[in-house]
Amino acid sequence: MPLSGEAIRTMNYVDDISVTLRRILAVLPSLTEEERQRVSDHIKAAEPSYESVISAVAAKK
């Protein structure tokens, strides 16, 4: 069964997220420990979180 346009767009969003995460990983070595902690706290506070999206996808089975 072919994917809908909406499913393909959603998968492209996931690809965009992966690119962003690679960029974050690339810059982490240049940050101080305090900066890394602040980035970590910011990621943890972000909503929706990666975990909440995974839960929503799993709940729609």
PDB file of N, CA, C, O and CB in Angstrom:
ATOM      1  N   MET A   1       0.842  -1.176   0.000  1.00  0.00           N
ATOM      2  CA  MET A   1       0.000   0.000   0.000  1.00  0.00           C
ATOM      3  C   MET A   1       0.892   1.246   0.000  1.00  0.00           C
ATOM      4  O   MET A   1       1.767   1.364   0.858  1.00  0.00           O
ATOM      5  CB  MET A   1      -0.960  -0.006   1.223  1.00  0.00           C
ATOM      6  N   PRO A   2       0.695   2.169  -0.929  1.00  0.00           N
ATOM      7  CA  PRO A   2       1.520   3.382  -0.983  1.00  0.00           C
ATOM      8  C   PRO A   2       1.223   4.306   0.194  1.00  0.00           C
ATOM      9  O   PRO A   2       0.123   4.311   0.747  1.00  0.00           O
ATOM     10  CB  PRO A   2       1.288   4.128  -2.305  1.00  0.00           C
ATOM     11  N   LEU A   3       2.229   5.080   0.556  1.00  0.00           N
ATOM     12  CA  LEU A   3       2.069   6.037   1.645  1.00  0.00           C
ATOM     13  C   LEU A   3       1.317   7.273   1.173  1.00  0.00           C
ATOM     14  O   LEU A   3       1.425   7.687   0.019  1.00  0.00           O
ATOM     15  CB  LEU A   3       3.433   6.435   2.214  1.00  0.00           C
ATOM     16  N   SER A   4       0.558   7.846   2.088  1.00  0.00           N
ATOM     17  CA  SER A   4      -0.126   9.098   1.783  1.00  0.00           C
ATOM     18  C   SER A   4       0.893  10.238   1.771  1.00  0.00           C
ATOM     19  O   SER A   4       1.999  10.104   2.296  1.00  0.00           O
ATOM     20  CB  SER A   4      -1.259   9.379   2.813  1.00  0.00           C
ATOM     21  N   GLY A   5       0.510  11.339   1.176  1.00  0.00           N
ATOM     22  CA  GLY A   5       1.365  12.525   1.173  1.00  0.00           C
ATOM     23  C   GLY A   5       1.656  13.005   2.582  1.00  0.00           C
ATOM     24  O   GLY A   5       2.751  13.488   2.869  1.00  0.00           O
ATOM     25  N   GLU A   6       0.672  12.870   3.461  1.00  0.00           N
ATOM     26  CA  GLU A   6       0.854  13.301   4.853  1.00  0.00           C
ATOM     27  C   GLU A   6       1.896  12.429   5.559  1.00  0.00           C
ATOM     28  O   GLU A   6       2.712  12.937   6.328  1.00  0.00           O
ATOM     29  CB  GLU A   6      -0.491  13.247   5.617  1.00  0.00           C
ATOM     30  N   ALA A   7       1.871  11.133   5.300  1.00  0.00           N
ATOM     31  CA  ALA A   7       2.868  10.237   5.909  1.00  0.00           C
ATOM     32  C   ALA A   7       4.264  10.558   5.393  1.00  0.00           C
ATOM     33  O   ALA A   7       5.226  10.564   6.162  1.00  0.00           O
ATOM     34  CB  ALA A   7       2.523   8.759   5.619  1.00  0.00           C
ATOM     35  N   ILE A   8       4.379  10.823   4.104  1.00  0.00           N
ATOM     36  CA  ILE A   8       5.679  11.168   3.518  1.00  0.00           C
ATOM     37  C   ILE A   8       6.190  12.480   4.104  1.00  0.00           C
ATOM     38  O   ILE A   8       7.370  12.587   4.440  1.00  0.00           O
ATOM     39  CB  ILE A   8       5.576  11.273   1.978  1.00  0.00           C
ATOM     40  N   ARG A   9       5.319  13.480   4.231  1.00  0.00           N
ATOM     41  CA  ARG A   9       5.716  14.757   4.832  1.00  0.00           C
ATOM     42  C   ARG A   9       6.175  14.553   6.272  1.00  0.00           C
ATOM     43  O   ARG A   9       7.166  15.142   6.703  1.00  0.00           O
ATOM     44  CB  ARG A   9       4.550  15.766   4.783  1.00  0.00           C
ATOM     45  N   THR A  10       5.456  13.721   7.009  1.00  0.00           N
ATOM     46  CA  THR A  10       5.821  13.461   8.395  1.00  0.00           C
ATOM     47  C   THR A  10       7.184  12.788   8.489  1.00  0.00           C
ATOM     48  O   THR A  10       7.980  13.112   9.371  1.00  0.00           O
ATOM     49  CB  THR A  10       4.761  12.596   9.069  1.00  0.00           C
ATOM     50  N   MET A  11       7.453  11.861   7.590  1.00  0.00           N
ATOM     51  CA  MET A  11       8.765  11.221   7.567  1.00  0.00           C
ATOM     52  C   MET A  11       9.858  12.227   7.210  1.00  0.00           C
ATOM     53  O   MET A  11      10.974  12.130   7.721  1.00  0.00           O
ATOM     54  CB  MET A  11       8.773  10.054   6.569  1.00  0.00           C
ATOM     55  N   ASN A  12       9.560  13.174   6.356  1.00  0.00           N
ATOM     56  CA  ASN A  12      10.522  14.238   6.041  1.00  0.00           C
ATOM     57  C   ASN A  12      10.800  15.102   7.266  1.00  0.00           C
ATOM     58  O   ASN A  12      11.930  15.549   7.463  1.00  0.00           O
ATOM     59  CB  ASN A  12      10.001  15.112   4.887  1.00  0.00           C
ATOM     60  N   TYR A  13       9.779  15.345   8.093  1.00  0.00           N
ATOM     61  CA  TYR A  13       9.988  16.079   9.348  1.00  0.00           C
ATOM     62  C   TYR A  13      10.964  15.318  10.251  1.00  0.00           C
ATOM     63  O   TYR A  13      11.838  15.918  10.878  1.00  0.00           O
ATOM     64  CB  TYR A  13       8.636  16.304  10.083  1.00  0.00           C
ATOM     65  N   VAL A  14      10.807  14.008  10.310  1.00  0.00           N
ATOM     66  CA  VAL A  14      11.720  13.191  11.107  1.00  0.00           C
ATOM     67  C   VAL A  14      13.145  13.329  10.576  1.00  0.00           C
ATOM     68  O   VAL A  14      14.090  13.435  11.358  1.00  0.00           O
ATOM     69  CB  VAL A  14      11.280  11.708  11.096  1.00  0.00           C
ATOM     70  N   ASP A  15      13.304  13.329   9.267  1.00  0.00           N
ATOM     71  CA  ASP A  15      14.629  13.533   8.677  1.00  0.00           C
ATOM     72  C   ASP A  15      15.194  14.890   9.073  1.00  0.00           C
ATOM     73  O   ASP A  15      16.384  15.005   9.366  1.00  0.00           O
ATOM     74  CB  ASP A  15      14.562  13.416   7.148  1.00  0.00           C
ATOM     75  N   ASP A  16      14.344  15.927   9.084  1.00  0.00           N
ATOM     76  CA  ASP A  16      14.780  17.263   9.502  1.00  0.00           C
ATOM     77  C   ASP A  16      15.228  17.255  10.960  1.00  0.00           C
ATOM     78  O   ASP A  16      16.219  17.895  11.313  1.00  0.00           O
ATOM     79  CB  ASP A  16      13.649  18.287   9.301  1.00  0.00           C
ATOM     80  N   ILE A  17      14.501  16.535  11.800  1.00  0.00           N
ATOM     81  CA  ILE A  17      14.881  16.429  13.210  1.00  0.00           C
ATOM     82  C   ILE A  17      16.241  15.755  13.339  1.00  0.00           C
ATOM     83  O   ILE A  17      17.069  16.179  14.145  1.00  0.00           O
ATOM     84  CB  ILE A  17      13.817  15.645  14.007  1.00  0.00           C
ATOM     85  N   SER A  18      16.475  14.718  12.557  1.00  0.00           N
ATOM     86  CA  SER A  18      17.760  14.019  12.593  1.00  0.00           C
ATOM     87  C   SER A  18      18.909  14.945  12.210  1.00  0.00           C
ATOM     88  O   SER A  18      19.975  14.908  12.825  1.00  0.00           O
ATOM     89  CB  SER A  18      17.732  12.811  11.659  1.00  0.00           C
ATOM     90  N   VAL A  19      18.691  15.765  11.206  1.00  0.00           N
ATOM     91  CA  VAL A  19      19.714  16.734  10.797  1.00  0.00           C
ATOM     92  C   VAL A  19      19.997  17.705  11.943  1.00  0.00           C
ATOM     93  O   VAL A  19      21.153  18.009  12.234  1.00  0.00           O
ATOM     94  CB  VAL A  19      19.264  17.509   9.525  1.00  0.00           C
ATOM     95  N   THR A  20      18.953  18.181  12.579  1.00  0.00           N
ATOM     96  CA  THR A  20      19.121  19.108  13.699  1.00  0.00           C
ATOM     97  C   THR A  20      19.884  18.446  14.841  1.00  0.00           C
ATOM     98  O   THR A  20      20.771  19.062  15.431  1.00  0.00           O
ATOM     99  CB  THR A  20      17.755  19.607  14.194  1.00  0.00           C
ATOM    100  N   LEU A  21      19.547  17.203  15.155  1.00  0.00           N
ATOM    101  CA  LEU A  21      20.250  16.496  16.228  1.00  0.00           C
ATOM    102  C   LEU A  21      21.725  16.288  15.890  1.00  0.00           C
ATOM    103  O   LEU A  21      22.579  16.391  16.771  1.00  0.00           O
ATOM    104  CB  LEU A  21      19.582  15.146  16.497  1.00  0.00           C
ATOM    105  N   ARG A  22      22.030  15.999  14.636  1.00  0.00           N
ATOM    106  CA  ARG A  22      23.442  15.880  14.232  1.00  0.00           C
ATOM    107  C   ARG A  22      24.171  17.204  14.423  1.00  0.00           C
ATOM    108  O   ARG A  22      25.328  17.218  14.842  1.00  0.00           O
ATOM    109  CB  ARG A  22      23.551  15.425  12.759  1.00  0.00           C
ATOM    110  N   ARG A  23      23.511  18.307  14.123  1.00  0.00           N
ATOM    111  CA  ARG A  23      24.132  19.626  14.316  1.00  0.00           C
ATOM    112  C   ARG A  23      24.395  19.887  15.791  1.00  0.00           C
ATOM    113  O   ARG A  23      25.446  20.413  16.157  1.00  0.00           O
ATOM    114  CB  ARG A  23      23.239  20.739  13.736  1.00  0.00           C
ATOM    115  N   ILE A  24      23.427  19.514  16.644  1.00  0.00           N
ATOM    116  CA  ILE A  24      23.616  19.671  18.084  1.00  0.00           C
ATOM    117  C   ILE A  24      24.807  18.840  18.552  1.00  0.00           C
ATOM    118  O   ILE A  24      25.652  19.337  19.296  1.00  0.00           O
ATOM    119  CB  ILE A  24      22.339  19.261  18.850  1.00  0.00           C
ATOM    120  N   LEU A  25      24.882  17.583  18.124  1.00  0.00           N
ATOM    121  CA  LEU A  25      25.998  16.722  18.513  1.00  0.00           C
ATOM    122  C   LEU A  25      27.332  17.276  18.043  1.00  0.00           C
ATOM    123  O   LEU A  25      28.341  17.140  18.734  1.00  0.00           O
ATOM    124  CB  LEU A  25      25.800  15.325  17.959  1.00  0.00           C
ATOM    125  N   ALA A  26      27.342  17.896  16.882  1.00  0.00           N
ATOM    126  CA  ALA A  26      28.589  18.438  16.340  1.00  0.00           C
ATOM    127  C   ALA A  26      29.114  19.617  17.150  1.00  0.00           C
ATOM    128  O   ALA A  26      30.325  19.812  17.252  1.00  0.00           O
ATOM    129  CB  ALA A  26      28.385  18.862  14.903  1.00  0.00           C
ATOM    130  N   VAL A  27      28.212  20.399  17.723  1.00  0.00           N
ATOM    131  CA  VAL A  27      28.648  21.595  18.451  1.00  0.00           C
ATOM    132  C   VAL A  27      28.929  21.306  19.930  1.00  0.00           C
ATOM    133  O   VAL A  27      29.618  22.090  20.581  1.00  0.00           O
ATOM    134  CB  VAL A  27      27.591  22.688  18.334  1.00  0.00           C
ATOM    135  N   LEU A  28      28.421  20.221  20.462  1.00  0.00           N
ATOM    136  CA  LEU A  28      28.592  19.941  21.894  1.00  0.00           C
ATOM    137  C   LEU A  28      30.038  19.947  22.370  1.00  0.00           C
ATOM    138  O   LEU A  28      30.299  20.471  23.453  1.00  0.00           O
ATOM    139  CB  LEU A  28      27.991  18.620  22.214  1.00  0.00           C
ATOM    140  N   PRO A  29      30.996  19.395  21.624  1.00  0.00           N
ATOM    141  CA  PRO A  29      32.379  19.412  22.112  1.00  0.00           C
ATOM    142  C   PRO A  29      32.960  20.810  22.314  1.00  0.00           C
ATOM    143  O   PRO A  29      33.915  20.979  23.072  1.00  0.00           O
ATOM    144  CB  PRO A  29      33.247  18.663  21.158  1.00  0.00           C
ATOM    145  N   SER A  30      32.398  21.801  21.651  1.00  0.00           N
ATOM    146  CA  SER A  30      32.938  23.162  21.778  1.00  0.00           C
ATOM    147  C   SER A  30      32.315  23.937  22.943  1.00  0.00           C
ATOM    148  O   SER A  30      32.740  25.055  23.234  1.00  0.00           O
ATOM    149  CB  SER A  30      32.713  23.929  20.483  1.00  0.00           C
ATOM    150  N   LEU A  31      31.322  23.361  23.608  1.00  0.00           N
ATOM    151  CA  LEU A  31      30.655  24.052  24.707  1.00  0.00           C
ATOM    152  C   LEU A  31      31.347  23.781  26.031  1.00  0.00           C
ATOM    153  O   LEU A  31      31.967  22.736  26.228  1.00  0.00           O
ATOM    154  CB  LEU A  31      29.195  23.632  24.788  1.00  0.00           C
ATOM    155  N   THR A  32      31.227  24.744  26.931  1.00  0.00           N
ATOM    156  CA  THR A  32      31.733  24.528  28.284  1.00  0.00           C
ATOM    157  C   THR A  32      30.771  23.587  29.015  1.00  0.00           C
ATOM    158  O   THR A  32      29.665  23.325  28.542  1.00  0.00           O
ATOM    159  CB  THR A  32      31.890  25.886  29.055  1.00  0.00           C
ATOM    160  N   GLU A  33      31.203  23.088  30.160  1.00  0.00           N
ATOM    161  CA  GLU A  33      30.355  22.200  30.947  1.00  0.00           C
ATOM    162  C   GLU A  33      29.061  22.906  31.371  1.00  0.00           C
ATOM    163  O   GLU A  33      27.986  22.307  31.353  1.00  0.00           O
ATOM    164  CB  GLU A  33      31.117  21.699  32.184  1.00  0.00           C
ATOM    165  N   GLU A  34      29.175  24.188  31.752  1.00  0.00           N
ATOM    166  CA  GLU A  34      27.979  24.949  32.126  1.00  0.00           C
ATOM    167  C   GLU A  34      27.030  25.110  30.934  1.00  0.00           C
ATOM    168  O   GLU A  34      25.817  24.964  31.082  1.00  0.00           O
ATOM    169  CB  GLU A  34      28.377  26.333  32.673  1.00  0.00           C
ATOM    170  N   GLU A  35      27.575  25.406  29.769  1.00  0.00           N
ATOM    171  CA  GLU A  35      26.743  25.541  28.578  1.00  0.00           C
ATOM    172  C   GLU A  35      26.067  24.218  28.219  1.00  0.00           C
ATOM    173  O   GLU A  35      24.893  24.185  27.849  1.00  0.00           O
ATOM    174  CB  GLU A  35      27.583  26.038  27.402  1.00  0.00           C
ATOM    175  N   ARG A  36      26.825  23.138  28.334  1.00  0.00           N
ATOM    176  CA  ARG A  36      26.246  21.817  28.055  1.00  0.00           C
ATOM    177  C   ARG A  36      25.087  21.527  29.000  1.00  0.00           C
ATOM    178  O   ARG A  36      24.060  20.991  28.584  1.00  0.00           O
ATOM    179  CB  ARG A  36      27.320  20.715  28.180  1.00  0.00           C
ATOM    180  N   GLN A  37      25.252  21.883  30.274  1.00  0.00           N
ATOM    181  CA  GLN A  37      24.186  21.657  31.243  1.00  0.00           C
ATOM    182  C   GLN A  37      22.956  22.491  30.904  1.00  0.00           C
ATOM    183  O   GLN A  37      21.830  22.004  31.002  1.00  0.00           O
ATOM    184  CB  GLN A  37      24.671  21.984  32.657  1.00  0.00           C
ATOM    185  N   ARG A  38      23.161  23.727  30.510  1.00  0.00           N
ATOM    186  CA  ARG A  38      22.027  24.586  30.150  1.00  0.00           C
ATOM    187  C   ARG A  38      21.318  24.077  28.906  1.00  0.00           C
ATOM    188  O   ARG A  38      20.090  24.111  28.830  1.00  0.00           O
ATOM    189  CB  ARG A  38      22.496  26.023  29.928  1.00  0.00           C
ATOM    190  N   VAL A  39      22.085  23.607  27.931  1.00  0.00           N
ATOM    191  CA  VAL A  39      21.478  23.018  26.731  1.00  0.00           C
ATOM    192  C   VAL A  39      20.684  21.769  27.126  1.00  0.00           C
ATOM    193  O   VAL A  39      19.563  21.563  26.660  1.00  0.00           O
ATOM    194  CB  VAL A  39      22.571  22.663  25.666  1.00  0.00           C
ATOM    195  N   SER A  40      21.271  20.951  27.979  1.00  0.00           N
ATOM    196  CA  SER A  40      20.597  19.737  28.446  1.00  0.00           C
ATOM    197  C   SER A  40      19.270  20.070  29.136  1.00  0.00           C
ATOM    198  O   SER A  40      18.246  19.446  28.859  1.00  0.00           O
ATOM    199  CB  SER A  40      21.510  18.958  29.407  1.00  0.00           C
ATOM    200  N   ASP A  41      19.297  21.042  30.021  1.00  0.00           N
ATOM    201  CA  ASP A  41      18.076  21.453  30.716  1.00  0.00           C
ATOM    202  C   ASP A  41      17.028  21.970  29.738  1.00  0.00           C
ATOM    203  O   ASP A  41      15.836  21.697  29.887  1.00  0.00           O
ATOM    204  CB  ASP A  41      18.394  22.528  31.755  1.00  0.00           C
ATOM    205  N   HIS A  42      17.478  22.709  28.750  1.00  0.00           N
ATOM    206  CA  HIS A  42      16.572  23.266  27.740  1.00  0.00           C
ATOM    207  C   HIS A  42      15.920  22.146  26.922  1.00  0.00           C
ATOM    208  O   HIS A  42      14.721  22.189  26.645  1.00  0.00           O
ATOM    209  CB  HIS A  42      17.335  24.236  26.805  1.00  0.00           C
ATOM    210  N   ILE A  43      16.704  21.160  26.544  1.00  0.00           N
ATOM    211  CA  ILE A  43      16.168  20.022  25.787  1.00  0.00           C
ATOM    212  C   ILE A  43      15.152  19.264  26.635  1.00  0.00           C
ATOM    213  O   ILE A  43      14.083  18.902  26.143  1.00  0.00           O
ATOM    214  CB  ILE A  43      17.311  19.072  25.336  1.00  0.00           C
ATOM    215  N   LYS A  44      15.472  19.023  27.895  1.00  0.00           N
ATOM    216  CA  LYS A  44      14.572  18.283  28.781  1.00  0.00           C
ATOM    217  C   LYS A  44      13.244  19.007  28.983  1.00  0.00           C
ATOM    218  O   LYS A  44      12.210  18.363  29.159  1.00  0.00           O
ATOM    219  CB  LYS A  44      15.239  18.052  30.127  1.00  0.00           C
ATOM    220  N   ALA A  45      13.263  20.342  28.960  1.00  0.00           N
ATOM    221  CA  ALA A  45      12.052  21.134  29.189  1.00  0.00           C
ATOM    222  C   ALA A  45      11.227  21.349  27.916  1.00  0.00           C
ATOM    223  O   ALA A  45      10.087  21.810  27.988  1.00  0.00           O
ATOM    224  CB  ALA A  45      12.425  22.475  29.778  1.00  0.00           C
ATOM    225  N   ALA A  46      11.789  21.024  26.771  1.00  0.00           N
ATOM    226  CA  ALA A  46      11.109  21.269  25.492  1.00  0.00           C
ATOM    227  C   ALA A  46       9.844  20.418  25.380  1.00  0.00           C
ATOM    228  O   ALA A  46       9.843  19.234  25.717  1.00  0.00           O
ATOM    229  CB  ALA A  46      12.056  20.970  24.308  1.00  0.00           C
ATOM    230  N   GLU A  47       8.783  21.038  24.908  1.00  0.00           N
ATOM    231  CA  GLU A  47       7.519  20.338  24.666  1.00  0.00           C
ATOM    232  C   GLU A  47       7.000  20.720  23.295  1.00  0.00           C
ATOM    233  O   GLU A  47       7.025  21.898  22.937  1.00  0.00           O
ATOM    234  CB  GLU A  47       6.469  20.671  25.762  1.00  0.00           C
ATOM    235  N   PRO A  48       6.537  19.771  22.530  1.00  0.00           N
ATOM    236  CA  PRO A  48       6.469  18.364  22.909  1.00  0.00           C
ATOM    237  C   PRO A  48       7.855  17.750  22.891  1.00  0.00           C
ATOM    238  O   PRO A  48       8.721  18.161  22.120  1.00  0.00           O
ATOM    239  CB  PRO A  48       5.531  17.591  21.974  1.00  0.00           C
ATOM    240  N   SER A  49       8.053  16.768  23.743  1.00  0.00           N
ATOM    241  CA  SER A  49       9.338  16.068  23.800  1.00  0.00           C
ATOM    242  C   SER A  49       9.341  14.935  22.784  1.00  0.00           C
ATOM    243  O   SER A  49       8.299  14.525  22.273  1.00  0.00           O
ATOM    244  CB  SER A  49       9.614  15.522  25.229  1.00  0.00           C
ATOM    245  N   TYR A  50      10.528  14.449  22.512  1.00  0.00           N
ATOM    246  CA  TYR A  50      10.657  13.306  21.603  1.00  0.00           C
ATOM    247  C   TYR A  50       9.856  12.125  22.144  1.00  0.00           C
ATOM    248  O   TYR A  50       9.166  11.433  21.396  1.00  0.00           O
ATOM    249  CB  TYR A  50      12.149  12.912  21.418  1.00  0.00           C
ATOM    250  N   GLU A  51       9.957  11.906  23.462  1.00  0.00           N
ATOM    251  CA  GLU A  51       9.252  10.789  24.088  1.00  0.00           C
ATOM    252  C   GLU A  51       7.737  10.943  23.963  1.00  0.00           C
ATOM    253  O   GLU A  51       7.041   9.954  23.735  1.00  0.00           O
ATOM    254  CB  GLU A  51       9.646  10.675  25.560  1.00  0.00           C
ATOM    255  N   SER A  52       7.215  12.152  24.107  1.00  0.00           N
ATOM    256  CA  SER A  52       5.767  12.337  24.003  1.00  0.00           C
ATOM    257  C   SER A  52       5.268  12.089  22.575  1.00  0.00           C
ATOM    258  O   SER A  52       4.153  11.606  22.379  1.00  0.00           O
ATOM    259  CB  SER A  52       5.384  13.752  24.451  1.00  0.00           C
ATOM    260  N   VAL A  53       6.091  12.417  21.593  1.00  0.00           N
ATOM    261  CA  VAL A  53       5.709  12.151  20.204  1.00  0.00           C
ATOM    262  C   VAL A  53       5.718  10.643  19.938  1.00  0.00           C
ATOM    263  O   VAL A  53       4.805  10.120  19.298  1.00  0.00           O
ATOM    264  CB  VAL A  53       6.666  12.881  19.222  1.00  0.00           C
ATOM    265  N   ILE A  54       6.745   9.945  20.428  1.00  0.00           N
ATOM    266  CA  ILE A  54       6.803   8.492  20.265  1.00  0.00           C
ATOM    267  C   ILE A  54       5.591   7.848  20.928  1.00  0.00           C
ATOM    268  O   ILE A  54       5.005   6.924  20.364  1.00  0.00           O
ATOM    269  CB  ILE A  54       8.113   7.922  20.860  1.00  0.00           C
ATOM    270  N   SER A  55       5.208   8.309  22.104  1.00  0.00           N
ATOM    271  CA  SER A  55       4.037   7.767  22.792  1.00  0.00           C
ATOM    272  C   SER A  55       2.773   8.005  21.989  1.00  0.00           C
ATOM    273  O   SER A  55       1.920   7.123  21.899  1.00  0.00           O
ATOM    274  CB  SER A  55       3.898   8.385  24.180  1.00  0.00           C
ATOM    275  N   ALA A  56       2.642   9.186  21.406  1.00  0.00           N
ATOM    276  CA  ALA A  56       1.457   9.499  20.599  1.00  0.00           C
ATOM    277  C   ALA A  56       1.386   8.629  19.358  1.00  0.00           C
ATOM    278  O   ALA A  56       0.306   8.176  18.979  1.00  0.00           O
ATOM    279  CB  ALA A  56       1.459  10.972  20.198  1.00  0.00           C
ATOM    280  N   VAL A  57       2.527   8.391  18.721  1.00  0.00           N
ATOM    281  CA  VAL A  57       2.545   7.530  17.541  1.00  0.00           C
ATOM    282  C   VAL A  57       2.144   6.102  17.933  1.00  0.00           C
ATOM    283  O   VAL A  57       1.352   5.464  17.239  1.00  0.00           O
ATOM    284  CB  VAL A  57       3.952   7.541  16.875  1.00  0.00           C
ATOM    285  N   ALA A  58       2.684   5.615  19.027  1.00  0.00           N
ATOM    286  CA  ALA A  58       2.383   4.254  19.475  1.00  0.00           C
ATOM    287  C   ALA A  58       0.925   4.107  19.881  1.00  0.00           C
ATOM    288  O   ALA A  58       0.347   3.035  19.699  1.00  0.00           O
ATOM    289  CB  ALA A  58       3.283   3.869  20.640  1.00  0.00           C
ATOM    290  N   ALA A  59       0.316   5.153  20.425  1.00  0.00           N
ATOM    291  CA  ALA A  59      -1.066   5.092  20.893  1.00  0.00           C
ATOM    292  C   ALA A  59      -2.057   5.054  19.748  1.00  0.00           C
ATOM    293  O   ALA A  59      -3.207   4.663  19.949  1.00  0.00           O
ATOM    294  CB  ALA A  59      -1.366   6.270  21.783  1.00  0.00           C
ATOM    295  N   LYS A  60      -1.652   5.444  18.567  1.00  0.00           N
ATOM    296  CA  LYS A  60      -2.565   5.535  17.417  1.00  0.00           C
ATOM    297  C   LYS A  60      -2.638   4.228  16.635  1.00  0.00           C
ATOM    298  O   LYS A  60      -3.185   4.206  15.532  1.00  0.00           O
ATOM    299  CB  LYS A  60      -2.125   6.660  16.488  1.00  0.00           C
ATOM    300  N   LYS A  61      -2.102   3.141  17.180  1.00  0.00           N
ATOM    301  CA  LYS A  61      -2.092   1.859  16.458  1.00  0.00           C
ATOM    302  C   LYS A  61      -3.472   1.358  16.164  1.00  0.00           C
ATOM    303  O   LYS A  61      -3.628   0.295  15.564  1.00  0.00           O
ATOM    304  CB  LYS A  61      -1.350   0.820  17.241  1.00  0.00           C
TER     305      LYS A  61
END
